[in-house]
């Protein structure tokens, strides 16, 4: 009788050892995919269905061992929908990636100085992003009011997941711009020639478009503020170009400077009615805290650096124009 009991115990130990080895082998078994494979887990997909899909694709040989493991570790059955990058790592590690919602990240970048038309054109082409934008209700959809959306999208890179919406990305950009502007406005200098944060945003967008060299943003801001403080028109080409819209052919002409639009700062006093582009944080800070200077004029040097020659008088400015523009044309 003792021999029978010992034989049964021995057999149980052997069976348990074999089962443990098989379990360990299953846990470490690789998913048989190419080096990197995208796979979408749809809403409502359970563990068994997921394994069956992988078996159909010949990524796993059978499912019953993984179903046993899932019984032992129920957290494996908590699958989060999304688009995932599967690798030749173990089957279990790939499942854990889905448990943890480690979806593929896509990104969309708003570039400093882009205008609204350019941003909307780019986001419509963004990968794996649903275009739910309502062109006739865009400001209300993104800002929650009827303020013109131009200028309100903070230049940055925004990450998103498969099938996220374009509006959700732009709302994040708008919230970041609002926070950036609010913070800057609280730290503004005294005696600025604009009364509201929105006017500062308009100025920042002009500074952004006029800046070719990042370090010159403060001086450009100072020159524009000095113009406004002396009731001088801003006379800046980027506002004229913005007012021309799709009619601008890439070459600003004297006629364009004379024709009236609400954005032609050669014809209007003060600021245009809205921003003309998406300004950077640096441009906003320059707008609300410009350095003290006597500069009123500036002209691009055209030396490939984006730098300008700044002047305090019209006589100096005309001499700079002759040096950097007229002489080069001759």
Residue pairs with C-beta under 8 A, 6 or more apart in sequence:
22 65
23 65
23 68
23 69
26 65
26 66
26 69
26 91
27 69
27 90
27 92
28 90
29 60
29 90
29 91
30 88
30 89
30 90
30 91
31 54
31 59
31 60
31 86
31 87
31 88
31 89
31 90
31 91
31 94
32 58
32 59
32 60
32 88
33 59
33 86
33 87
33 88
34 88
35 87
35 88
36 85
36 86
36 87
37 85
37 86
37 87
38 83
38 84
38 85
38 86
38 104
39 83
39 84
39 85
39 86
40 82
40 83
40 84
40 162
41 50
41 79
41 80
41 81
41 82
41 83
41 84
41 98
42 81
43 81
44 81
45 79
45 81
46 77
46 79
47 66
47 67
47 70
47 76
47 77
47 79
47 95
48 63
48 67
50 79
50 95
50 98
51 60
51 63
51 66
51 67
52 63
54 60
54 91
55 61
55 62
55 63
59 86
59 91
60 66
60 91
66 91
66 92
66 95
69 76
69 92
70 76
70 77
75 99
76 92
76 95
76 96
76 99
78 99
79 95
79 98
79 99
80 98
80 99
80 100
80 101
80 103
82 98
82 101
82 103
82 104
82 161
82 162
83 103
83 104
83 128
83 161
83 162
83 163
84 94
84 97
84 98
84 102
84 103
84 104
85 104
86 94
86 97
87 94
103 161
103 162
104 161
104 162
105 159
105 160
105 161
106 126
106 127
106 128
106 129
106 159
106 160
106 161
106 162
107 157
107 158
107 159
107 160
108 122
108 123
108 126
108 129
108 157
108 158
108 160
108 169
109 155
109 156
109 157
109 158
110 119
110 153
110 154
110 155
110 156
110 158
110 173
110 278
111 155
111 278
112 155
112 208
112 278
112 279
112 280
112 283
113 155
113 208
113 209
113 277
113 278
113 279
113 280
114 122
114 155
114 277
114 278
115 150
115 242
115 276
115 277
115 278
116 149
116 150
116 151
116 153
116 278
117 245
119 153
119 170
119 278
120 133
123 129
123 131
123 133
123 166
123 169
123 170
124 131
124 133
124 166
126 166
126 169
128 160
128 161
128 162
128 163
128 164
129 160
129 163
129 164
129 165
129 166
129 169
130 163
130 164
130 165
130 166
131 165
131 166
132 165
132 166
132 167
133 141
133 166
133 167
133 170
134 141
138 149
139 145
139 146
139 147
139 148
139 149
140 146
141 167
142 149
142 152
142 167
142 170
142 171
142 174
143 149
143 152
143 174
147 198
148 273
148 274
148 275
149 174
150 205
150 274
150 275
150 276
150 277
151 177
151 201
151 202
151 204
151 205
151 274
151 275
151 276
151 277
151 278
151 279
152 173
152 174
152 177
152 178
152 201
152 275
152 278
153 170
153 173
153 174
153 177
153 278
154 173
154 174
154 176
154 177
154 180
154 278
154 281
155 278
155 279
155 280
156 173
156 176
158 169
158 172
158 173
160 168
160 169
177 278
180 281
180 284
181 197
181 200
181 201
181 284
182 197
184 197
184 200
184 281
184 284
184 285
184 287
184 288
185 197
185 200
185 288
187 288
187 289
188 200
188 288
188 289
189 288
189 289
189 290
192 200
192 225
192 288
193 225
193 228
193 229
194 200
194 202
194 203
194 228
194 271
199 271
200 284
200 287
200 288
201 275
201 279
201 284
201 287
202 271
202 272
202 274
202 275
202 276
203 221
203 224
203 225
203 271
203 287
204 275
204 279
204 283
204 284
204 286
204 287
205 275
205 276
205 277
205 278
205 279
205 283
206 224
206 234
206 236
206 238
206 239
206 271
206 272
206 275
206 276
207 217
207 220
207 221
207 224
207 279
207 283
207 286
207 287
208 217
208 277
208 278
208 279
208 280
208 283
209 236
209 238
209 242
209 276
209 277
210 220
210 236
210 238
211 217
211 220
211 283
211 306
212 300
212 305
212 306
212 307
212 308
213 305
213 306
213 307
213 308
214 282
216 306
216 307
216 308
217 282
217 283
217 286
218 286
218 289
218 290
218 291
219 291
219 293
219 295
219 298
219 308
219 310
220 286
220 298
220 308
221 283
221 286
221 287
221 290
221 291
222 290
222 291
222 292
222 293
222 295
223 293
223 295
223 296
223 297
223 298
223 310
224 234
224 236
224 290
225 290
226 232
226 293
226 294
226 295
226 296
227 233
227 234
227 235
227 296
228 234
228 270
228 271
230 296
231 269
232 296
233 265
233 266
233 267
233 268
233 269
234 265
234 270
234 271
235 265
235 266
236 265
237 252
237 257
238 276
238 277
239 263
239 264
239 265
239 272
239 276
240 252
240 256
240 257
240 261
240 263
240 264
240 265
240 266
241 248
241 252
241 256
242 263
242 272
242 276
242 277
243 261
243 262
243 263
243 264
243 272
244 256
244 261
248 256
256 264
257 264
257 266
258 266
258 267
259 267
260 267
261 267
262 268
262 272
262 273
263 272
263 273
263 276
265 271
265 272
279 287
293 310
294 312
295 310
295 311
295 312
296 311
296 312
296 313
296 317
297 310
297 311
297 312
297 313
297 314
297 316
297 317
297 320
298 308
298 309
298 310
298 311
298 317
299 308
299 309
299 311
299 317
299 320
299 321
299 324
299 325
300 306
300 307
300 308
300 324
301 307
301 308
301 309
301 324
302 324
302 325
302 328
309 320
309 323
309 324
311 317
311 319
311 320
